[in-house]
Amino acid sequence: MADLLLAERSDAPAPAPGRNGPGSVLSALPWVLVIAALLLVWSRGSVPAPDLARFSAYWVFALVFPGTLVHRALRGSRGNLPEDLGYGAATGLLLEIIAWALAAATGQQSLLRWWPLPVLVAFAAVPRLRRHWRVEERRPLPVAWHWGMGAALLVVLAWGYTQWRMVPLPPVYGGYYQDVLYHLGLVQELTRAMPFQLPHVAGEALRYHYLSDAHIASGSMITGISPAVVLLRLWLVPVVGTAALLAAGLARDLSGSVWAGPVAALAAFIGAGVTLGSPVGASGEMPLSYASPSQTYVLVPLLLLAGLIIDVVRGRSLGRAWPLVPVLGLICAGAKSSALPPLIAGLGLTAVVFWWRKRQVPRPALVALACLGAAMALGFRLFAGGGAGTLRVQALALLHFIAPYSETLGTGDGIWPSAPLPPGINDRGLVGWLLAFAVVAWWVLAQAPRWVGMSLLADGGQRADPAVWLLAGTVLAGAATTWVFQHPSISQIYFWMGVIPVGVVLTTWSLAQARAPWPALVVPAVAGALAGIATAGTVVGFAVPRISRPGTPTTSTIEGWLRVLGLSATRYVLFVAVAAALAVGVAARWRRRVPAPAASAAGSGGRRRAVTIALAGVTAAMLGASAAVVVGGTVRSVLTEPVPATGPQPYALTADEMRAALWLDDNAADDDVVATNVHCQPVRTTPHCDARAFWVTGLGGHRTVVESWSYTDAVVAAHGVENLGYARQDFPDPALLALNDGVFCTPTQADLDRLRTEHGVRWLFADARAGAVSPELAALAQVRLVAGSVTVYELNRP
């Protein structure tokens, strides 16, 4: 803490330990611990040591080194190695996508592993570029910053470990969440040349925000590690760690306070909504998702882009970095379709506000707005699909997925209501509106750690800073689109999840601007952390009784939920009051203890100063409670041995089924097409079954004529037809499905020849658990593998 206080402002003199002094060792130690812990948990995740070595080398030499050199050349060094490497890793991910796209377009994927070589050679050979190999104009950060960031990254690492510890690597008996297998199939597809096809329905163009899968595919191709290992284990933590370093750098740049970096890194990625023991969950509590690689990956280019746009609206020249704006915009659009619109809205709001105030908008801001608008339009044309564009306008549609509404007023709304509002609200008149208001208000309260930074708009001096309007507008746009749109799988929540780090950075900035004495922030933060842990019940023997639900989903009542929400709000008000009182009380005692001149300065401002300190204390308490809930739960999960699932698992695959799919991946040619009778989960195909199997393409690594179709555009658009969700809709081409399935139950040579000539089929993957398999098939195709219920056939070559 002392080191941080000595360099509270980034422009203040910071400790400058020698290169080989004790300070350098203490600064390096937390990073050594983080790397050692990462290698340890990867090994505990059953990743072989050679894979660990190859993936580590890939991150260092194919991402961090070339990215750092290019970022320093475009934006300059940040004066310290950790931030340089963090921004360099983000730039390396950008360069990797460009290299992958060139390789896929030309069919030269075998050369992809060498893409960093020209960059490294150029920076070694060109005299003017050699200086970027070192940190220029050193501005070292205090030792406490390194330890704070190390602690934040260790929590990120622990969170990642809890995500994959219950997801064993194949082949095993068990099941995987369908979206993970869907992304694994896309990863396999993106190792092939353009044009890409939807691997689950060969021949259909792939339109999806798949650039996160392209990163995973690149990591697999460059290292030679199985795509399943990269997806299920290796890619997640380094990408989240990179995003954490970007958030920390952004918070330090905006606030001028060194301590803001570690606080923002921890609260942005390992923070949750402040629910304080309420049974009501705040949808979109964290910006991270193990099951949605696209959401997690996009945070890196989005934060890198946000930093550039902040410089633009503040009138700072980007110079050589201008091309990064449209490129990063397109990558954001191609990584997650919900990521870019809120930032564009924030930039648009900034332009409107400053046109209103000054009757002019800086030309660079308009250029940036045009670049991002074009990137979003092009991204929609290239990438939008797979259900991502299936949005309807329905205000408050998020209520369908929140218990107080879904268990009461929402029970009769239907599967895909097209009304402008959820029907249950108007059906019950004033009571319906009262419940809807209570739920929305509770969501806003629970998400307060991401909102309170907007208090900067109340300060005339800060209100003049366009960066405040940019960040505030981005957060407001993310919340507004979340509550305005409707999606059958609650995917509108990604608009909010994408802006959570932006909101936390704004909140951290507001905390730094309060200029409160550090005890007035630390004490409420610790109290908030204890309250969050206690009400979440994450520490044995230290738990406040949770507010009980009003009943089961079938016995819940509106009155019961209103009572619960009222109790939750009361607890929240008490929490805020205690935090404010602690901040003001501690600040008053601190003023009496400091020397007279400082005390006089600290006491200036009277009531306004007390309000500012109270708000800062509440903000610190919210951030403390927000982070503590997830940190406490993560620690408990890490320290608790996982309990293997027992009894029947209806969606489980057998080890033989996985083994057969992996065998197919190893033995079939890259462009071979497979026909399979696997379409659904659980495995057996029945009318209107859940057509989200995805494991034959994911683990098998090859395109199929028809595997599962639930995420195709036509099927998602049919959501609600015959009151069925999109996952249970019929395949849009019944003739093709009949041809595909017919070769398994009633095979003929003519049908096999037709599959081979018209669809390029070379393999048949028959699972007796999915449906009947005729014994006559063995006479028409060569049996290559029998594994449990699966038989793999190879069609005779013509």
KAMO-V342544 format. One record per residue. N is the residue number from 1. RES is the residue in three letters. PSI is psi as a letter, one per 30 degrees, with the letter a starting at -180 (* if undefined). Layout:
n=N res=RES psi=PSI
n=N res=RES psi=PSI
//
This chain:
n=1 res=MET psi=e
n=2 res=ALA psi=e
n=3 res=ASP psi=e
n=4 res=LEU psi=e
n=5 res=LEU psi=e
n=6 res=LEU psi=f
n=7 res=ALA psi=h
n=8 res=GLU psi=e
n=9 res=ARG psi=k
n=10 res=SER psi=f
n=11 res=ASP psi=g
n=12 res=ALA psi=l
n=13 res=PRO psi=k
n=14 res=ALA psi=l
n=15 res=PRO psi=k
n=16 res=ALA psi=i
n=17 res=PRO psi=l
n=18 res=GLY psi=l
n=19 res=ARG psi=e
n=20 res=ASN psi=g
n=21 res=GLY psi=l
n=22 res=PRO psi=e
n=23 res=GLY psi=e
n=24 res=SER psi=e
n=25 res=VAL psi=e
n=26 res=LEU psi=e
n=27 res=SER psi=e
n=28 res=ALA psi=f
n=29 res=LEU psi=e
n=30 res=PRO psi=e
n=31 res=TRP psi=e
n=32 res=VAL psi=e
n=33 res=LEU psi=e
n=34 res=VAL psi=e
n=35 res=ILE psi=e
n=36 res=ALA psi=e
n=37 res=ALA psi=e
n=38 res=LEU psi=e
n=39 res=LEU psi=e
n=40 res=LEU psi=e
n=41 res=VAL psi=e
n=42 res=TRP psi=e
n=43 res=SER psi=e
n=44 res=ARG psi=f
n=45 res=GLY psi=g
n=46 res=SER psi=g
n=47 res=VAL psi=k
n=48 res=PRO psi=k
n=49 res=ALA psi=e
n=50 res=PRO psi=e
n=51 res=ASP psi=e
n=52 res=LEU psi=e
n=53 res=ALA psi=e
n=54 res=ARG psi=e
n=55 res=PHE psi=e
n=56 res=SER psi=e
n=57 res=ALA psi=e
n=58 res=TYR psi=e
n=59 res=TRP psi=e
n=60 res=VAL psi=e
n=61 res=PHE psi=f
n=62 res=ALA psi=f
n=63 res=LEU psi=e
n=64 res=VAL psi=e
n=65 res=PHE psi=e
n=66 res=PRO psi=e
n=67 res=GLY psi=e
n=68 res=THR psi=e
n=69 res=LEU psi=e
n=70 res=VAL psi=e
n=71 res=HIS psi=e
n=72 res=ARG psi=e
n=73 res=ALA psi=e
n=74 res=LEU psi=e
n=75 res=ARG psi=f
n=76 res=GLY psi=l
n=77 res=SER psi=k
n=78 res=ARG psi=g
n=79 res=GLY psi=g
n=80 res=ASN psi=l
n=81 res=LEU psi=e
n=82 res=PRO psi=e
n=83 res=GLU psi=e
n=84 res=ASP psi=e
n=85 res=LEU psi=e
n=86 res=GLY psi=e
n=87 res=TYR psi=e
n=88 res=GLY psi=e
n=89 res=ALA psi=e
n=90 res=ALA psi=e
n=91 res=THR psi=e
n=92 res=GLY psi=e
n=93 res=LEU psi=e
n=94 res=LEU psi=e
n=95 res=LEU psi=e
n=96 res=GLU psi=e
n=97 res=ILE psi=e
n=98 res=ILE psi=e
n=99 res=ALA psi=e
n=100 res=TRP psi=e
n=101 res=ALA psi=e
n=102 res=LEU psi=e
n=103 res=ALA psi=e
n=104 res=ALA psi=e
n=105 res=ALA psi=e
n=106 res=THR psi=f
n=107 res=GLY psi=g
n=108 res=GLN psi=h
n=109 res=GLN psi=f
n=110 res=SER psi=f
n=111 res=LEU psi=f
n=112 res=LEU psi=e
n=113 res=ARG psi=f
n=114 res=TRP psi=g
n=115 res=TRP psi=e
n=116 res=PRO psi=f
n=117 res=LEU psi=e
n=118 res=PRO psi=e
n=119 res=VAL psi=e
n=120 res=LEU psi=e
n=121 res=VAL psi=e
n=122 res=ALA psi=e
n=123 res=PHE psi=f
n=124 res=ALA psi=f
n=125 res=ALA psi=e
n=126 res=VAL psi=k
n=127 res=PRO psi=e
n=128 res=ARG psi=f
n=129 res=LEU psi=f
n=130 res=ARG psi=f
n=131 res=ARG psi=f
n=132 res=HIS psi=f
n=133 res=TRP psi=f
n=134 res=ARG psi=l
n=135 res=VAL psi=k
n=136 res=GLU psi=l
n=137 res=GLU psi=i
n=138 res=ARG psi=k
n=139 res=ARG psi=i
n=140 res=PRO psi=k
n=141 res=LEU psi=l
n=142 res=PRO psi=l
n=143 res=VAL psi=e
n=144 res=ALA psi=e
n=145 res=TRP psi=e
n=146 res=HIS psi=e
n=147 res=TRP psi=e
n=148 res=GLY psi=e
n=149 res=MET psi=e
n=150 res=GLY psi=e
n=151 res=ALA psi=e
n=152 res=ALA psi=e
n=153 res=LEU psi=e
n=154 res=LEU psi=e
n=155 res=VAL psi=e
n=156 res=VAL psi=e
n=157 res=LEU psi=e
n=158 res=ALA psi=e
n=159 res=TRP psi=e
n=160 res=GLY psi=e
n=161 res=TYR psi=e
n=162 res=THR psi=f
n=163 res=GLN psi=e
n=164 res=TRP psi=f
n=165 res=ARG psi=f
n=166 res=MET psi=g
n=167 res=VAL psi=i
n=168 res=PRO psi=l
n=169 res=LEU psi=k
n=170 res=PRO psi=l
n=171 res=PRO psi=k
n=172 res=VAL psi=l
n=173 res=TYR psi=k
n=174 res=GLY psi=a
n=175 res=GLY psi=l
n=176 res=TYR psi=k
n=177 res=TYR psi=k
n=178 res=GLN psi=e
n=179 res=ASP psi=e
n=180 res=VAL psi=e
n=181 res=LEU psi=e
n=182 res=TYR psi=e
n=183 res=HIS psi=e
n=184 res=LEU psi=e
n=185 res=GLY psi=e
n=186 res=LEU psi=e
n=187 res=VAL psi=e
n=188 res=GLN psi=e
n=189 res=GLU psi=e
n=190 res=LEU psi=g
n=191 res=THR psi=f
n=192 res=ARG psi=l
n=193 res=ALA psi=l
n=194 res=MET psi=l
n=195 res=PRO psi=k
n=196 res=PHE psi=k
n=197 res=GLN psi=l
n=198 res=LEU psi=j
n=199 res=PRO psi=f
n=200 res=HIS psi=f
n=201 res=VAL psi=i
n=202 res=ALA psi=k
n=203 res=GLY psi=f
n=204 res=GLU psi=k
n=205 res=ALA psi=k
n=206 res=LEU psi=j
n=207 res=ARG psi=j
n=208 res=TYR psi=l
n=209 res=HIS psi=i
n=210 res=TYR psi=g
n=211 res=LEU psi=f
n=212 res=SER psi=e
n=213 res=ASP psi=e
n=214 res=ALA psi=e
n=215 res=HIS psi=e
n=216 res=ILE psi=e
n=217 res=ALA psi=e
n=218 res=SER psi=e
n=219 res=GLY psi=e
n=220 res=SER psi=e
n=221 res=MET psi=e
n=222 res=ILE psi=e
n=223 res=THR psi=f
n=224 res=GLY psi=g
n=225 res=ILE psi=k
n=226 res=SER psi=k
n=227 res=PRO psi=e
n=228 res=ALA psi=e
n=229 res=VAL psi=e
n=230 res=VAL psi=e
n=231 res=LEU psi=e
n=232 res=LEU psi=f
n=233 res=ARG psi=e
n=234 res=LEU psi=e
n=235 res=TRP psi=f
n=236 res=LEU psi=e
n=237 res=VAL psi=e
n=238 res=PRO psi=e
n=239 res=VAL psi=e
n=240 res=VAL psi=e
n=241 res=GLY psi=e
n=242 res=THR psi=e
n=243 res=ALA psi=e
n=244 res=ALA psi=e
n=245 res=LEU psi=e
n=246 res=LEU psi=e
n=247 res=ALA psi=e
n=248 res=ALA psi=e
n=249 res=GLY psi=e
n=250 res=LEU psi=e
n=251 res=ALA psi=e
n=252 res=ARG psi=e
n=253 res=ASP psi=e
n=254 res=LEU psi=e
n=255 res=SER psi=f
n=256 res=GLY psi=g
n=257 res=SER psi=k
n=258 res=VAL psi=e
n=259 res=TRP psi=f
n=260 res=ALA psi=f
n=261 res=GLY psi=d
n=262 res=PRO psi=e
n=263 res=VAL psi=e
n=264 res=ALA psi=e
n=265 res=ALA psi=e
n=266 res=LEU psi=e
n=267 res=ALA psi=f
n=268 res=ALA psi=e
n=269 res=PHE psi=f
n=270 res=ILE psi=h
n=271 res=GLY psi=l
n=272 res=ALA psi=l
n=273 res=GLY psi=l
n=274 res=VAL psi=j
n=275 res=THR psi=f
n=276 res=LEU psi=h
n=277 res=GLY psi=g
n=278 res=SER psi=k
n=279 res=PRO psi=f
n=280 res=VAL psi=k
n=281 res=GLY psi=k
n=282 res=ALA psi=j
n=283 res=SER psi=k
n=284 res=GLY psi=h
n=285 res=GLU psi=e
n=286 res=MET psi=l
n=287 res=PRO psi=f
n=288 res=LEU psi=l
n=289 res=SER psi=k
n=290 res=TYR psi=e
n=291 res=ALA psi=f
n=292 res=SER psi=i
n=293 res=PRO psi=e
n=294 res=SER psi=e
n=295 res=GLN psi=e
n=296 res=THR psi=e
n=297 res=TYR psi=e
n=298 res=VAL psi=f
n=299 res=LEU psi=f
n=300 res=VAL psi=e
n=301 res=PRO psi=f
n=302 res=LEU psi=e
n=303 res=LEU psi=e
n=304 res=LEU psi=e
n=305 res=LEU psi=e
n=306 res=ALA psi=e
n=307 res=GLY psi=e
n=308 res=LEU psi=e
n=309 res=ILE psi=e
n=310 res=ILE psi=e
n=311 res=ASP psi=e
n=312 res=VAL psi=e
n=313 res=VAL psi=f
n=314 res=ARG psi=g
n=315 res=GLY psi=g
n=316 res=ARG psi=k
n=317 res=SER psi=k
n=318 res=LEU psi=f
n=319 res=GLY psi=b
n=320 res=ARG psi=f
n=321 res=ALA psi=f
n=322 res=TRP psi=e
n=323 res=PRO psi=f
n=324 res=LEU psi=f
n=325 res=VAL psi=e
n=326 res=PRO psi=e
n=327 res=VAL psi=e
n=328 res=LEU psi=e
n=329 res=GLY psi=e
n=330 res=LEU psi=e
n=331 res=ILE psi=e
n=332 res=CYS psi=e
n=333 res=ALA psi=e
n=334 res=GLY psi=f
n=335 res=ALA psi=e
n=336 res=LYS psi=j
n=337 res=SER psi=f
n=338 res=SER psi=f
n=339 res=ALA psi=e
n=340 res=LEU psi=e
n=341 res=PRO psi=e
n=342 res=PRO psi=e
n=343 res=LEU psi=e
n=344 res=ILE psi=e
n=345 res=ALA psi=e
n=346 res=GLY psi=e
n=347 res=LEU psi=e
n=348 res=GLY psi=e
n=349 res=LEU psi=e
n=350 res=THR psi=e
n=351 res=ALA psi=e
n=352 res=VAL psi=e
n=353 res=VAL psi=e
n=354 res=PHE psi=f
n=355 res=TRP psi=e
n=356 res=TRP psi=e
n=357 res=ARG psi=e
n=358 res=LYS psi=f
n=359 res=ARG psi=g
n=360 res=GLN psi=l
n=361 res=VAL psi=k
n=362 res=PRO psi=k
n=363 res=ARG psi=e
n=364 res=PRO psi=e
n=365 res=ALA psi=e
n=366 res=LEU psi=e
n=367 res=VAL psi=e
n=368 res=ALA psi=e
n=369 res=LEU psi=e
n=370 res=ALA psi=e
n=371 res=CYS psi=e
n=372 res=LEU psi=e
n=373 res=GLY psi=e
n=374 res=ALA psi=e
n=375 res=ALA psi=e
n=376 res=MET psi=e
n=377 res=ALA psi=e
n=378 res=LEU psi=e
n=379 res=GLY psi=e
n=380 res=PHE psi=e
n=381 res=ARG psi=e
n=382 res=LEU psi=e
n=383 res=PHE psi=f
n=384 res=ALA psi=k
n=385 res=GLY psi=a
n=386 res=GLY psi=g
n=387 res=GLY psi=f
n=388 res=ALA psi=e
n=389 res=GLY psi=g
n=390 res=THR psi=i
n=391 res=LEU psi=k
n=392 res=ARG psi=l
n=393 res=VAL psi=j
n=394 res=GLN psi=j
n=395 res=ALA psi=k
n=396 res=LEU psi=g
n=397 res=ALA psi=f
n=398 res=LEU psi=f
n=399 res=LEU psi=f
n=400 res=HIS psi=f
n=401 res=PHE psi=g
n=402 res=ILE psi=k
n=403 res=ALA psi=e
n=404 res=PRO psi=e
n=405 res=TYR psi=e
n=406 res=SER psi=f
n=407 res=GLU psi=f
n=408 res=THR psi=d
n=409 res=LEU psi=f
n=410 res=GLY psi=f
n=411 res=THR psi=f
n=412 res=GLY psi=g
n=413 res=ASP psi=f
n=414 res=GLY psi=l
n=415 res=ILE psi=f
n=416 res=TRP psi=i
n=417 res=PRO psi=k
n=418 res=SER psi=g
n=419 res=ALA psi=l
n=420 res=PRO psi=f
n=421 res=LEU psi=l
n=422 res=PRO psi=k
n=423 res=PRO psi=e
n=424 res=GLY psi=f
n=425 res=ILE psi=e
n=426 res=ASN psi=f
n=427 res=ASP psi=f
n=428 res=ARG psi=g
n=429 res=GLY psi=b
n=430 res=LEU psi=e
n=431 res=VAL psi=e
n=432 res=GLY psi=e
n=433 res=TRP psi=e
n=434 res=LEU psi=e
n=435 res=LEU psi=e
n=436 res=ALA psi=e
n=437 res=PHE psi=e
n=438 res=ALA psi=e
n=439 res=VAL psi=e
n=440 res=VAL psi=e
n=441 res=ALA psi=e
n=442 res=TRP psi=e
n=443 res=TRP psi=e
n=444 res=VAL psi=e
n=445 res=LEU psi=e
n=446 res=ALA psi=e
n=447 res=GLN psi=g
n=448 res=ALA psi=e
n=449 res=PRO psi=f
n=450 res=ARG psi=f
n=451 res=TRP psi=e
n=452 res=VAL psi=f
n=453 res=GLY psi=f
n=454 res=MET psi=f
n=455 res=SER psi=f
n=456 res=LEU psi=f
n=457 res=LEU psi=f
n=458 res=ALA psi=f
n=459 res=ASP psi=j
n=460 res=GLY psi=e
n=461 res=GLY psi=e
n=462 res=GLN psi=e
n=463 res=ARG psi=f
n=464 res=ALA psi=f
n=465 res=ASP psi=j
n=466 res=PRO psi=f
n=467 res=ALA psi=e
n=468 res=VAL psi=e
n=469 res=TRP psi=e
n=470 res=LEU psi=e
n=471 res=LEU psi=e
n=472 res=ALA psi=e
n=473 res=GLY psi=e
n=474 res=THR psi=e
n=475 res=VAL psi=e
n=476 res=LEU psi=e
n=477 res=ALA psi=e
n=478 res=GLY psi=e
n=479 res=ALA psi=e
n=480 res=ALA psi=e
n=481 res=THR psi=e
n=482 res=THR psi=e
n=483 res=TRP psi=f
n=484 res=VAL psi=e
n=485 res=PHE psi=l
n=486 res=GLN psi=k
n=487 res=HIS psi=k
n=488 res=PRO psi=f
n=489 res=SER psi=g
n=490 res=ILE psi=g
n=491 res=SER psi=f
n=492 res=GLN psi=f
n=493 res=ILE psi=f
n=494 res=TYR psi=f
n=495 res=PHE psi=e
n=496 res=TRP psi=e
n=497 res=MET psi=e
n=498 res=GLY psi=f
n=499 res=VAL psi=f
n=500 res=ILE psi=e
n=501 res=PRO psi=e
n=502 res=VAL psi=e
n=503 res=GLY psi=e
n=504 res=VAL psi=e
n=505 res=VAL psi=e
n=506 res=LEU psi=e
n=507 res=THR psi=e
n=508 res=THR psi=e
n=509 res=TRP psi=e
n=510 res=SER psi=e
n=511 res=LEU psi=e
n=512 res=ALA psi=e
n=513 res=GLN psi=f
n=514 res=ALA psi=f
n=515 res=ARG psi=h
n=516 res=ALA psi=l
n=517 res=PRO psi=k
n=518 res=TRP psi=e
n=519 res=PRO psi=e
n=520 res=ALA psi=f
n=521 res=LEU psi=e
n=522 res=VAL psi=e
n=523 res=VAL psi=e
n=524 res=PRO psi=e
n=525 res=ALA psi=e
n=526 res=VAL psi=e
n=527 res=ALA psi=e
n=528 res=GLY psi=e
n=529 res=ALA psi=e
n=530 res=LEU psi=e
n=531 res=ALA psi=e
n=532 res=GLY psi=e
n=533 res=ILE psi=e
n=534 res=ALA psi=e
n=535 res=THR psi=f
n=536 res=ALA psi=f
n=537 res=GLY psi=h
n=538 res=THR psi=f
n=539 res=VAL psi=k
n=540 res=VAL psi=k
n=541 res=GLY psi=g
n=542 res=PHE psi=i
n=543 res=ALA psi=k
n=544 res=VAL psi=k
n=545 res=PRO psi=k
n=546 res=ARG psi=l
n=547 res=ILE psi=k
n=548 res=SER psi=l
n=549 res=ARG psi=l
n=550 res=PRO psi=f
n=551 res=GLY psi=a
n=552 res=THR psi=l
n=553 res=PRO psi=f
n=554 res=THR psi=f
n=555 res=THR psi=g
n=556 res=SER psi=k
n=557 res=THR psi=l
n=558 res=ILE psi=e
n=559 res=GLU psi=e
n=560 res=GLY psi=e
n=561 res=TRP psi=e
n=562 res=LEU psi=e
n=563 res=ARG psi=e
n=564 res=VAL psi=e
n=565 res=LEU psi=e
n=566 res=GLY psi=e
n=567 res=LEU psi=e
n=568 res=SER psi=e
n=569 res=ALA psi=e
n=570 res=THR psi=e
n=571 res=ARG psi=e
n=572 res=TYR psi=e
n=573 res=VAL psi=e
n=574 res=LEU psi=e
n=575 res=PHE psi=e
n=576 res=VAL psi=e
n=577 res=ALA psi=e
n=578 res=VAL psi=e
n=579 res=ALA psi=e
n=580 res=ALA psi=e
n=581 res=ALA psi=e
n=582 res=LEU psi=e
n=583 res=ALA psi=e
n=584 res=VAL psi=e
n=585 res=GLY psi=e
n=586 res=VAL psi=e
n=587 res=ALA psi=e
n=588 res=ALA psi=e
n=589 res=ARG psi=e
n=590 res=TRP psi=e
n=591 res=ARG psi=e
n=592 res=ARG psi=f
n=593 res=ARG psi=f
n=594 res=VAL psi=l
n=595 res=PRO psi=l
n=596 res=ALA psi=e
n=597 res=PRO psi=e
n=598 res=ALA psi=e
n=599 res=ALA psi=e
n=600 res=SER psi=e
n=601 res=ALA psi=e
n=602 res=ALA psi=f
n=603 res=GLY psi=f
n=604 res=SER psi=k
n=605 res=GLY psi=f
n=606 res=GLY psi=b
n=607 res=ARG psi=e
n=608 res=ARG psi=e
n=609 res=ARG psi=e
n=610 res=ALA psi=e
n=611 res=VAL psi=e
n=612 res=THR psi=e
n=613 res=ILE psi=e
n=614 res=ALA psi=e
n=615 res=LEU psi=e
n=616 res=ALA psi=e
n=617 res=GLY psi=e
n=618 res=VAL psi=e
n=619 res=THR psi=e
n=620 res=ALA psi=e
n=621 res=ALA psi=e
n=622 res=MET psi=e
n=623 res=LEU psi=e
n=624 res=GLY psi=e
n=625 res=ALA psi=e
n=626 res=SER psi=e
n=627 res=ALA psi=e
n=628 res=ALA psi=e
n=629 res=VAL psi=e
n=630 res=VAL psi=e
n=631 res=VAL psi=e
n=632 res=GLY psi=e
n=633 res=GLY psi=e
n=634 res=THR psi=e
n=635 res=VAL psi=e
n=636 res=ARG psi=e
n=637 res=SER psi=e
n=638 res=VAL psi=e
n=639 res=LEU psi=f
n=640 res=THR psi=k
n=641 res=GLU psi=k
n=642 res=PRO psi=k
n=643 res=VAL psi=j
n=644 res=PRO psi=k
n=645 res=ALA psi=k
n=646 res=THR psi=l
n=647 res=GLY psi=a
n=648 res=PRO psi=k
n=649 res=GLN psi=j
n=650 res=PRO psi=f
n=651 res=TYR psi=g
n=652 res=ALA psi=k
n=653 res=LEU psi=l
n=654 res=THR psi=l
n=655 res=ALA psi=e
n=656 res=ASP psi=e
n=657 res=GLU psi=e
n=658 res=MET psi=e
n=659 res=ARG psi=e
n=660 res=ALA psi=e
n=661 res=ALA psi=e
n=662 res=LEU psi=e
n=663 res=TRP psi=e
n=664 res=LEU psi=e
n=665 res=ASP psi=e
n=666 res=ASP psi=f
n=667 res=ASN psi=f
n=668 res=ALA psi=l
n=669 res=ALA psi=l
n=670 res=ASP psi=e
n=671 res=ASP psi=g
n=672 res=ASP psi=k
n=673 res=VAL psi=k
n=674 res=VAL psi=k
n=675 res=ALA psi=k
n=676 res=THR psi=l
n=677 res=ASN psi=g
n=678 res=VAL psi=k
n=679 res=HIS psi=f
n=680 res=CYS psi=l
n=681 res=GLN psi=k
n=682 res=PRO psi=l
n=683 res=VAL psi=e
n=684 res=ARG psi=k
n=685 res=THR psi=k
n=686 res=THR psi=l
n=687 res=PRO psi=k
n=688 res=HIS psi=h
n=689 res=CYS psi=l
n=690 res=ASP psi=j
n=691 res=ALA psi=i
n=692 res=ARG psi=h
n=693 res=ALA psi=d
n=694 res=PHE psi=f
n=695 res=TRP psi=f
n=696 res=VAL psi=e
n=697 res=THR psi=e
n=698 res=GLY psi=e
n=699 res=LEU psi=e
n=700 res=GLY psi=f
n=701 res=GLY psi=g
n=702 res=HIS psi=l
n=703 res=ARG psi=k
n=704 res=THR psi=l
n=705 res=VAL psi=e
n=706 res=VAL psi=j
n=707 res=GLU psi=d
n=708 res=SER psi=k
n=709 res=TRP psi=g
n=710 res=SER psi=f
n=711 res=TYR psi=g
n=712 res=THR psi=l
n=713 res=ASP psi=e
n=714 res=ALA psi=e
n=715 res=VAL psi=e
n=716 res=VAL psi=e
n=717 res=ALA psi=f
n=718 res=ALA psi=g
n=719 res=HIS psi=k
n=720 res=GLY psi=f
n=721 res=VAL psi=k
n=722 res=GLU psi=g
n=723 res=ASN psi=h
n=724 res=LEU psi=k
n=725 res=GLY psi=l
n=726 res=TYR psi=e
n=727 res=ALA psi=f
n=728 res=ARG psi=g
n=729 res=GLN psi=l
n=730 res=ASP psi=l
n=731 res=PHE psi=k
n=732 res=PRO psi=f
n=733 res=ASP psi=i
n=734 res=PRO psi=f
n=735 res=ALA psi=e
n=736 res=LEU psi=e
n=737 res=LEU psi=e
n=738 res=ALA psi=e
n=739 res=LEU psi=e
n=740 res=ASN psi=e
n=741 res=ASP psi=f
n=742 res=GLY psi=e
n=743 res=VAL psi=f
n=744 res=PHE psi=e
n=745 res=CYS psi=e
n=746 res=THR psi=i
n=747 res=PRO psi=k
n=748 res=THR psi=l
n=749 res=GLN psi=e
n=750 res=ALA psi=e
n=751 res=ASP psi=e
n=752 res=LEU psi=e
n=753 res=ASP psi=e
n=754 res=ARG psi=e
n=755 res=LEU psi=e
n=756 res=ARG psi=e
n=757 res=THR psi=e
n=758 res=GLU psi=f
n=759 res=HIS psi=g
n=760 res=GLY psi=g
n=761 res=VAL psi=k
n=762 res=ARG psi=f
n=763 res=TRP psi=k
n=764 res=LEU psi=k
n=765 res=PHE psi=j
n=766 res=ALA psi=k
n=767 res=ASP psi=j
n=768 res=ALA psi=f
n=769 res=ARG psi=f
n=770 res=ALA psi=e
n=771 res=GLY psi=l
n=772 res=ALA psi=k
n=773 res=VAL psi=k
n=774 res=SER psi=k
n=775 res=PRO psi=f
n=776 res=GLU psi=f
n=777 res=LEU psi=e
n=778 res=ALA psi=f
n=779 res=ALA psi=f
n=780 res=LEU psi=f
n=781 res=ALA psi=l
n=782 res=GLN psi=k
n=783 res=VAL psi=k
n=784 res=ARG psi=f
n=785 res=LEU psi=k
n=786 res=VAL psi=k
n=787 res=ALA psi=j
n=788 res=GLY psi=b
n=789 res=SER psi=f
n=790 res=VAL psi=k
n=791 res=THR psi=k
n=792 res=VAL psi=k
n=793 res=TYR psi=k
n=794 res=GLU psi=k
n=795 res=LEU psi=k
n=796 res=ASN psi=k
n=797 res=ARG psi=k
n=798 res=PRO psi=*
//
